[in-house]
Amino acid sequence: MIYSDTSGLAIRGTDPVAYFTEGSAVQGSAAFEHVWMGATWRFSSAEHRDLFASNPEAYAPEYGGYCAKALSEGNLASIDPNAWRLVDGKLYLNYSMGVQNQWLRDVPGNIAKADANWPGVLIGNVVHH
């Protein structure tokens, strides 16, 4: 399951490939979209769209794009596309910069906890916005 906003956009329309290639959160365009796992993903270029389409698991955020810190606590929460970090070639998103600062205090521990909770946390849980 992929977290998407009310319009069905993953990562609030931010280009997932750009985190890896540009090192920043770059807004995607409606001109470059790809539907994967029930969500619409936007990209800043056709090249990024095609890279994602050829290997979405390499670029999609961990935990379906839900907040990594919330997952470490057994909860689901939305994300701020600017609260992100690449760890061992994987993209992790957080609810806010403040929440990300908490997550950064113990990245390996928080990832281990979130890994243990995912995807079971999806059953009967409500997304906190």
Secondary structure in CASP SS format (residue, H / E / C, confidence):
PFRMAT SS
TARGET T0000
AUTHOR 0000-0000-0000
METHOD secondary structure of the structure
MODEL  1
M C 1.00
I C 1.00
Y C 1.00
S E 1.00
D C 1.00
T C 1.00
S C 1.00
G C 1.00
L E 1.00
A E 1.00
I H 1.00
R H 1.00
G H 1.00
T E 1.00
D C 1.00
P H 1.00
V H 1.00
A H 1.00
Y H 1.00
F H 1.00
T H 1.00
E C 1.00
G C 1.00
S C 1.00
A C 1.00
V C 1.00
Q E 1.00
G C 1.00
S E 1.00
A E 1.00
A E 1.00
F E 1.00
E E 1.00
H E 1.00
V E 1.00
W E 1.00
M C 1.00
G C 1.00
A E 1.00
T E 1.00
W E 1.00
R E 1.00
F E 1.00
S C 1.00
S C 1.00
A H 1.00
E H 1.00
H H 1.00
R H 1.00
D H 1.00
L H 1.00
F H 1.00
A H 1.00
S H 1.00
N C 1.00
P H 1.00
E H 1.00
A H 1.00
Y H 1.00
A C 1.00
P C 1.00
E H 1.00
Y H 1.00
G H 1.00
G H 1.00
Y C 1.00
C C 1.00
A H 1.00
K H 1.00
A H 1.00
L H 1.00
S H 1.00
E C 1.00
G C 1.00
N C 1.00
L E 1.00
A E 1.00
S C 1.00
I C 1.00
D E 1.00
P E 1.00
N E 1.00
A E 1.00
W E 1.00
R E 1.00
L E 1.00
V E 1.00
D C 1.00
G C 1.00
K E 1.00
L E 1.00
Y E 1.00
L E 1.00
N E 1.00
Y C 1.00
S C 1.00
M H 1.00
G H 1.00
V H 1.00
Q H 1.00
N H 1.00
Q H 1.00
W H 1.00
L H 1.00
R C 1.00
D C 1.00
V H 1.00
P H 1.00
G H 1.00
N H 1.00
I H 1.00
A H 1.00
K H 1.00
A H 1.00
D H 1.00
A H 1.00
N H 1.00
W C 1.00
P C 1.00
G H 1.00
V H 1.00
L H 1.00
I C 1.00
G C 1.00
N C 1.00
V C 1.00
V E 1.00
H E 1.00
H C 1.00
END
